[in-house]
């Protein structure tokens, strides 16, 4: 009953097998390995983007920060939701790598609205040399609250960005989970909706540790490479990143793992909604649930071995009827039995 984070799940056996195979013999370093050639072709085919530039890094923070740096001038501001990972959870890495600032756009259901984005962009970049210029817009897909932008919502946001001459970055740490929810193609959720660059996540979805940076404008490729090297994120033994991503993309393993994670989340949500003591902060749309229920139910679950985050109080001390919020995240390895055990405890 481990629902604390999809970062904490195991690496898929097929990925481990690919790493063992990559460990045989010798390969050229720094991305010149044969596996990377295969990965580049796989991602270009997947995204229907034959000219896309494809690079690998070891962490999601590096993917977001270096991509944003490639799209941003130091005198710009980057527009994002207050709940965006680049704001809440990356220790100012985007500011460090870009030398720019972040402008937080009011959000509903953790998603920027076109109206709020337009107002925020109108309020910035209008003071000439005295103020920040319009930099990129960064969209989280899935959001940190577990909501998913529809294609129409993505297109509406990118349309506003284009009005101000701004590029658009997608933080796709849970890209696969969002795609499984929307049942669309990677191209439809990215460049066909106006996205210029995407952090294509793998670590939260069964990989040991690798993210793909996909840039649909190949003219930015060399700048990204320089920034990746200068930032200390070009791996010498790159083949171990490539091998993971190659396995991930083979036979749609990436999508099947995300579909399983989403299914377990839906099963969990369906069981929780029948409990009158439980309310949802947002409607679960992918593999994350924020649910509120009394402290005594948290204690029952945690004492029975459930593992998840309680984000707004000590579950073990205080008024037993006080309402606390649980953050529940399912990954590819969660089982239906795990979910049923959790539900039996909270509903028992």
Backbone torsions as a table, in degrees:
resi	resn	phi	psi	omega
1	UNK	NA	55.1	-178.3
2	UNK	-99.6	104.9	-178.8
3	UNK	-125.8	29.3	-177.9
4	UNK	-76.7	-43.2	-175.9
5	UNK	-166.2	144.2	173.8
6	UNK	-75.1	-11.7	171.0
7	UNK	-67.3	-24.5	-171.3
8	UNK	-90.6	-5.0	-178.4
9	UNK	-73.5	165.7	-179.1
10	UNK	-74.2	161.8	172.5
11	UNK	-78.2	139.1	-177.6
12	UNK	-65.0	140.0	-179.4
13	UNK	-54.9	-34.9	179.5
14	UNK	-66.7	-29.8	177.2
15	UNK	-72.7	-42.4	177.0
16	UNK	-62.2	-39.7	177.8
17	UNK	-62.3	-40.9	179.1
18	UNK	-64.9	-36.2	177.9
19	UNK	-66.4	-40.1	177.8
20	UNK	-62.7	-43.2	179.6
21	UNK	-64.6	-37.7	180.0
22	UNK	-69.5	-17.6	-177.1
23	UNK	-80.5	-4.8	179.6
24	UNK	-82.9	129.1	172.9
25	UNK	73.1	-152.6	-172.3
26	UNK	-121.8	149.8	175.1
27	UNK	-139.1	153.3	169.5
28	UNK	-65.7	149.9	-175.9
29	UNK	-95.6	-179.4	171.1
30	UNK	59.9	31.8	176.8
31	UNK	93.8	2.1	179.3
32	UNK	-91.9	13.6	179.9
33	UNK	-75.9	154.9	-178.6
34	UNK	-64.7	-32.7	179.1
35	UNK	-60.1	-37.8	-179.3
36	UNK	-66.6	-34.3	175.9
37	UNK	-60.1	-40.6	178.8
38	UNK	-66.6	-44.1	-180.0
39	UNK	-59.7	-44.8	179.6
40	UNK	-58.7	-44.9	178.8
41	UNK	-64.8	-41.0	179.4
42	UNK	-61.1	-46.2	-177.1
43	UNK	-69.7	-39.4	177.0
44	UNK	-61.1	-41.0	177.6
45	UNK	-67.4	-43.4	-178.0
46	UNK	-59.9	-42.4	-176.8
47	UNK	-92.1	3.7	-178.6
48	UNK	53.4	43.4	-175.2
49	UNK	-134.6	82.2	-171.9
50	UNK	-65.1	-17.7	-179.4
51	UNK	-105.7	4.1	-176.4
52	UNK	-62.1	143.3	172.6
53	UNK	-88.9	133.3	-174.7
54	UNK	-127.7	127.3	179.3
55	UNK	-138.9	154.2	-179.6
56	UNK	-116.1	143.3	172.3
57	UNK	-135.8	170.1	-172.5
58	UNK	-89.4	-16.0	-176.6
59	UNK	-138.6	156.7	177.1
60	UNK	-67.4	-35.7	177.7
61	UNK	-62.1	-43.1	177.2
62	UNK	-62.8	-42.4	-179.9
63	UNK	-59.9	-49.9	-178.7
64	UNK	-63.8	-48.1	-172.9
65	UNK	-67.0	-42.5	-177.2
66	UNK	-74.1	-37.9	175.2
67	UNK	-61.9	-45.5	179.8
68	UNK	-63.1	-38.7	177.6
69	UNK	-61.7	-35.5	179.4
70	UNK	-68.7	-25.9	-177.6
71	UNK	-99.2	-2.2	-166.6
72	UNK	-126.0	142.7	168.3
73	UNK	-92.3	154.8	-178.9
74	UNK	-62.2	-22.3	-178.7
75	UNK	-93.7	10.2	-179.3
76	UNK	-92.8	171.4	165.7
77	UNK	-124.3	143.7	-178.8
78	UNK	-101.8	132.5	-176.7
79	UNK	-99.7	128.9	-179.3
80	UNK	-154.3	168.5	176.2
81	UNK	-72.4	150.4	175.1
82	UNK	-61.0	-23.0	179.2
83	UNK	-93.6	3.3	-177.9
84	UNK	-61.2	143.6	178.3
85	UNK	-60.4	-35.4	-178.8
86	UNK	-65.7	-20.4	177.2
87	UNK	-94.2	-45.0	-170.0
88	UNK	-88.8	-27.3	-164.5
89	UNK	-133.5	17.2	-176.5
90	UNK	-124.8	20.5	169.0
91	UNK	50.5	38.6	180.0
92	UNK	64.9	20.0	177.6
93	UNK	-58.8	-41.3	177.5
94	UNK	-60.7	-40.8	177.1
95	UNK	-65.5	-38.5	-179.3
96	UNK	-63.7	-45.0	-176.3
97	UNK	-79.2	-29.6	-176.6
98	UNK	-96.1	-23.8	-169.9
99	UNK	62.1	16.1	177.6
100	UNK	-102.6	-178.2	177.1
101	UNK	-113.0	166.5	173.4
102	UNK	-106.5	136.8	171.0
103	UNK	-110.9	122.0	-176.3
104	UNK	-88.6	124.1	-177.3
105	UNK	-99.4	126.8	178.5
106	UNK	-50.9	142.1	-172.8
107	UNK	-128.9	154.1	170.8
108	UNK	-122.0	128.2	-175.9
109	UNK	57.6	34.2	179.9
110	UNK	68.8	12.6	-179.5
111	UNK	-117.4	132.3	172.0
112	UNK	-61.2	142.7	172.4
113	UNK	-98.6	152.6	178.3
114	UNK	-57.3	-39.7	-179.0
115	UNK	-62.7	-46.2	180.0
116	UNK	-66.2	-37.9	179.0
117	UNK	-64.7	-43.3	-179.9
118	UNK	-61.6	-44.4	179.9
119	UNK	-62.1	-44.4	-179.7
120	UNK	-63.1	-40.0	-179.2
121	UNK	-73.1	-31.6	175.3
122	UNK	-68.0	-33.8	-178.0
123	UNK	-77.2	-16.0	176.6
124	UNK	-113.8	157.4	177.1
125	UNK	74.4	14.3	-177.7
126	UNK	-115.9	14.6	-177.5
127	UNK	-114.9	20.5	177.4
128	UNK	61.8	-136.7	-176.6
129	UNK	-70.0	-13.8	-175.2
130	UNK	-86.0	-10.9	-176.1
131	UNK	-130.8	169.7	178.5
132	UNK	-67.4	151.7	178.6
133	UNK	-96.0	164.8	-178.9
134	UNK	-69.8	114.3	172.7
135	UNK	-99.5	-163.1	-176.5
136	UNK	-72.8	161.8	169.9
137	UNK	-99.8	134.8	178.2
138	UNK	-115.2	124.7	-176.8
139	UNK	-114.9	128.2	176.8
140	UNK	-89.2	128.8	-178.5
141	UNK	-143.0	98.6	7.2
142	UNK	-74.5	152.9	176.7
143	UNK	-73.5	167.7	179.6
144	UNK	-68.8	-12.3	176.6
145	UNK	-98.7	4.8	176.4
146	UNK	85.6	9.7	176.7
147	UNK	-92.2	160.1	-174.9
148	UNK	-127.0	129.0	173.9
149	UNK	-69.4	131.3	171.3
150	UNK	-73.2	166.5	177.8
151	UNK	-62.1	-38.6	178.5
152	UNK	-64.2	-38.1	178.3
153	UNK	-66.6	-41.3	176.9
154	UNK	-61.0	-46.3	-177.6
155	UNK	-64.9	-35.5	178.8
156	UNK	-66.6	-39.9	179.2
157	UNK	-69.5	-43.1	-178.9
158	UNK	-69.1	-28.9	176.3
159	UNK	-63.4	-43.3	177.7
160	UNK	-63.3	-44.5	179.6
161	UNK	-57.3	-42.4	-178.9
162	UNK	-64.5	-33.6	178.9
163	UNK	-59.6	-28.4	-178.6
164	UNK	-104.3	8.7	177.8
165	UNK	73.3	25.8	-175.1
166	UNK	-102.7	146.0	172.2
167	UNK	-79.6	166.4	-180.0
168	UNK	-130.1	128.4	177.2
169	UNK	-108.5	141.6	173.9
170	UNK	-113.4	122.3	170.5
171	UNK	-82.9	99.2	-176.5
172	UNK	-105.6	45.2	176.7
173	UNK	-55.3	-35.7	175.3
174	UNK	-115.4	40.9	-179.6
175	UNK	-53.4	-46.2	-176.3
176	UNK	-63.7	-38.7	179.0
177	UNK	-64.8	-40.7	178.0
178	UNK	-64.6	-42.2	-178.6
179	UNK	-64.7	-39.8	177.7
180	UNK	-62.9	-34.8	177.8
181	UNK	-69.1	-46.8	-175.0
182	UNK	-79.5	-21.9	-178.9
183	UNK	55.6	47.7	177.7
184	UNK	-123.3	-171.9	178.7
185	UNK	-97.0	157.4	175.2
186	UNK	-56.7	-37.0	178.6
187	UNK	-63.8	-42.6	-179.4
188	UNK	-63.5	-32.8	-177.8
189	UNK	-87.4	-4.5	-178.3
190	UNK	-124.8	-102.8	-169.0
191	UNK	-64.9	-29.6	176.8
192	UNK	-71.0	-16.9	175.1
193	UNK	-103.0	7.0	175.1
194	UNK	97.7	12.4	178.6
195	UNK	-82.6	134.9	-178.8
196	UNK	-94.7	-30.9	-178.8
197	UNK	-152.7	146.6	-177.5
198	UNK	-136.5	138.0	167.5
199	UNK	-88.0	106.3	-174.9
200	UNK	-92.7	103.5	-169.1
201	UNK	-76.9	148.5	174.6
202	UNK	-135.1	-30.3	-173.3
203	UNK	-63.2	-37.4	179.9
204	UNK	-77.9	-4.2	-172.8
205	UNK	-130.5	45.4	169.5
206	UNK	98.6	0.4	176.0
207	UNK	-95.5	158.8	179.7
208	UNK	-71.9	-35.5	179.4
209	UNK	165.7	86.4	175.9
210	UNK	-163.8	142.2	176.1
211	UNK	-130.5	145.9	176.2
212	UNK	-100.9	136.0	174.7
213	UNK	-105.2	116.1	-176.3
214	UNK	-114.1	121.2	-179.6
215	UNK	-117.0	120.6	-174.1
216	UNK	-81.6	-13.3	173.4
217	UNK	-102.1	102.5	-175.0
218	UNK	-64.5	-14.7	178.0
219	UNK	-64.9	-19.7	179.2
220	UNK	-88.6	-1.2	-172.6
221	UNK	-62.9	-46.5	-176.0
222	UNK	-66.4	-39.8	177.6
223	UNK	-61.6	-41.8	177.8
224	UNK	-60.3	-44.7	-179.2
225	UNK	-59.3	-43.1	179.0
226	UNK	-64.7	-42.7	-179.6
227	UNK	-67.3	-38.0	178.2
228	UNK	-63.0	-45.1	179.9
229	UNK	-66.6	-47.7	-178.6
230	UNK	-62.3	-31.8	-179.1
231	UNK	-84.5	-0.1	176.5
232	UNK	80.5	24.6	-176.7
233	UNK	-118.9	18.9	171.9
234	UNK	-95.8	111.4	-177.3
235	UNK	-76.3	134.8	174.3
236	UNK	-71.0	-49.4	176.4
237	UNK	-88.0	64.6	-173.0
238	UNK	-65.5	-24.5	-175.1
239	UNK	-56.7	-26.3	-178.5
240	UNK	-76.1	-24.1	168.9
241	UNK	-74.2	-47.4	-177.3
242	UNK	-60.1	-42.5	-177.5
243	UNK	-61.6	-40.8	177.7
244	UNK	-61.5	-49.5	-176.4
245	UNK	-67.6	-35.1	177.7
246	UNK	-62.3	-45.6	178.1
247	UNK	-63.6	-39.6	-179.5
248	UNK	-57.9	-41.0	-173.9
249	UNK	-88.7	-11.2	-177.6
250	UNK	-79.5	131.6	178.2
251	UNK	54.8	31.8	176.1
252	UNK	57.3	32.5	177.3
253	UNK	-56.9	-41.2	-178.4
254	UNK	-57.1	-42.0	-176.4
255	UNK	-78.4	-36.1	179.2
256	UNK	-66.8	-37.0	177.6
257	UNK	-65.9	-42.4	179.1
258	UNK	-66.5	-38.6	178.7
259	UNK	-62.2	-39.7	178.1
260	UNK	-66.1	-43.6	178.2
261	UNK	-60.8	-43.9	178.8
262	UNK	-64.0	-38.3	-179.4
263	UNK	-64.5	-40.4	178.7
264	UNK	-68.1	-35.0	176.6
265	UNK	-65.9	-43.1	178.6
266	UNK	-62.7	-40.5	177.1
267	UNK	-61.8	-42.2	179.7
268	UNK	-65.4	-43.9	-179.9
269	UNK	-64.3	-40.7	-179.6
270	UNK	-63.6	-35.3	178.0
271	UNK	-75.0	-35.2	-179.4
272	UNK	-72.7	-33.4	-174.7
273	UNK	-65.8	-20.2	179.4
274	UNK	-80.5	-10.9	-179.2
275	UNK	-91.1	116.9	-175.0
276	UNK	-67.5	-14.7	179.7
277	UNK	-84.7	-6.7	-174.3
278	UNK	-108.9	132.6	170.9
279	UNK	-127.3	150.5	178.9
280	UNK	-96.7	137.6	174.3
281	UNK	-70.5	-44.8	173.9
282	UNK	-133.8	154.9	175.1
283	UNK	-67.3	123.3	-179.8
284	UNK	-66.2	130.1	-176.3
285	UNK	-124.6	-7.4	-179.6
286	UNK	-142.1	-104.8	-177.4
287	UNK	-127.6	21.8	-179.6
288	UNK	-129.0	135.8	176.2
289	UNK	-126.1	133.2	165.7
290	UNK	-112.1	111.5	-176.0
291	UNK	-125.0	141.6	-179.8
292	UNK	-112.5	131.3	177.7
293	UNK	-158.5	167.2	-172.1
294	UNK	-64.4	153.0	-179.8
295	UNK	-55.6	-37.6	-176.6
296	UNK	-65.0	-27.8	176.1
297	UNK	-76.0	-35.8	173.8
298	UNK	-59.7	-44.3	-179.3
299	UNK	-63.1	-40.9	179.6
300	UNK	-60.9	-44.5	-179.3
301	UNK	-67.0	-49.9	-175.6
302	UNK	-66.2	-38.3	178.9
303	UNK	-69.3	-20.2	177.5
304	UNK	-90.6	0.2	175.2
305	UNK	106.1	3.1	176.1
306	UNK	-67.8	145.8	-178.2
307	UNK	-127.5	114.2	177.7
308	UNK	-162.2	172.1	-178.6
309	UNK	-94.9	135.2	167.0
310	UNK	-105.3	117.1	-163.0
311	UNK	-99.7	-4.9	-175.5
312	UNK	-135.8	30.7	176.6
313	UNK	163.9	167.3	177.6
314	UNK	-80.7	115.7	-177.4
315	UNK	-69.7	-17.9	-173.9
316	UNK	-98.9	-5.7	-176.4
317	UNK	-139.1	125.7	177.3
318	UNK	129.8	-174.1	-179.3
319	UNK	-55.9	123.9	-176.3
320	UNK	-66.5	-22.0	-179.6
321	UNK	-95.8	-0.9	178.8
322	UNK	-64.6	140.1	-177.5
323	UNK	-89.4	125.4	178.4
324	UNK	-123.0	157.0	-175.7
325	UNK	-102.4	129.0	175.6
326	UNK	-100.5	138.6	169.9
327	UNK	-108.0	115.7	-175.8
328	UNK	-118.0	124.6	-178.0
329	UNK	-128.5	129.8	177.7
330	UNK	-103.0	145.2	176.2
331	UNK	-120.4	-177.9	-174.0
332	UNK	-61.4	-26.7	-173.9
333	UNK	-90.7	-7.1	178.1
334	UNK	-63.0	140.0	-177.5
335	UNK	-108.4	159.0	175.3
336	UNK	-60.3	-33.4	178.4
337	UNK	-65.9	-40.7	175.8
338	UNK	-56.4	-46.8	-178.0
339	UNK	-65.1	-44.3	-179.3
340	UNK	-63.0	-39.8	177.4
341	UNK	-60.9	-44.7	178.6
342	UNK	-59.5	-47.7	-177.6
343	UNK	-66.7	-37.1	177.6
344	UNK	-62.5	-36.4	-179.5
345	UNK	-71.4	-49.1	-176.3
346	UNK	-71.9	-30.4	-177.5
347	UNK	-95.8	-4.9	-173.6
348	UNK	-75.0	NA	NA
